[in-house]
């Protein structure tokens, strides 16, 4: 490739990883490095974990510094870009737009009128319009993508499978509204729909509702169901689970966790399996219709 | 009517009001009494407000004491029954079933497999199968039902109307799943979907999300949208707003509150109007398609 620089290895240009919060950016970076690929982290101020960022070649950046990103990425020989990790929807002033973004402002303002999905796919398009190739975890590291079937020893019972099917149907219905990618269903009863608070806070809410008696299904009932939105750009912001998800699901008194195989990121599957077995909950990859092998 | 007893006045049999929590049961009782009707409150233990119940003819009861209810209601000359006030979905053992309910157990167990709406309409059917007539607030006290148009001085702006329309469309989509009857939409972005926690806790969540920076739309943006579920029995559990709703909406930084005219209960509309004007937010009754006169 013409963009290749001496720093790139393995015949591929370096991978730019735009890092939000959580451990996923580093799991992705490690997976790319394992394949002999050079990575450059663009750590988003306020989101990326400073203690972990230092272990990689990196540049700190504000969200709106697109011109700066383009200059550094070119100098680093990056053509492929991955966007990964948690980022709350920013306010317009918080993105600290540089000159390049200011020129794109009409486009940016339109993006901000939509939901998260709209915003993210628009940002993806911006990168592509400027000659970058947006790559997703599936392409970089398929081992980070949830497989079909269980992780860990437990399997859902029939009643759990009914809750999974209901959860997936609800996520399908809310998908056009560009909201959360997760719900909790217990005994055919919807306990929570995820909003901008994220899965962790939603599960904490379920735990609290159980604690204060607002929901009264038995402990060990109910499933956290996560799915990508319909038509979502699978290169950006796939739903993800990690070991903390298992702890939170256990604390919420759930029977298990079901995610859509092939479109959910799984950080540290071995640790997830161990945590699930210890918590006596199931973790299963299902197809979008709700069945798991 | 053959069921009429000396206690009944105004040519109508006494009205049995099965009271959950909050002030709505008393607003309904007062409205019936203003019409010269005798009321008998069946105060649900754990839910009805003991301090207010004592002002009315009343009997304390557990949720599952259907046989006892029937005996007392017959002795009191009640044929019409209203179910009103907040009640969390009970666990099966918490309803303290009496003998009559135990005989109906197969039916009750089926009810418990569905969502709240399913449970409520099933309970309504149980009353009707035993010779009672289920009556709703619209029939007893139309002045408690939200009118079309604004309450208070403020009106929604165009952007608020767009948020209202999006909120109503989302509530339509989630309606078959028998979940919450309220959402918060700000600047076309869904901030929260109500679950079993109730509107007050959902609004507190929005306030918290704003406070900790997880949502960043400007204060004074966003609408609480409430609607009855599609096909909901309008005699039971209509969505309701009261003066506290206004305080909570203001604390969540919203521009206003929109509810569906004709199928929302409004306790104390004058106090709501005063609170809304003071909080500088609008309160409007719209049709299910989102327009308000």
Interface residues (C-beta under 8 A of the other chain):
Chain A: X88 X89 X90 X91 X94 X112 X113 X114 X115 X116 X166 X169 X170 X173 X174 X176 X177 X178 X179 X180 X187 X188 X189 X190 X191 X192 X193 X195 X196 X197 X198 X205 X209 X213 X214 X215 X216 X217 X218
Chain B: X88 X89 X90 X91 X94 X112 X113 X114 X115 X116 X166 X169 X170 X173 X174 X176 X177 X178 X179 X180 X187 X188 X189 X190 X191 X192 X193 X195 X196 X197 X198 X205 X209 X213 X214 X215 X216 X217 X218
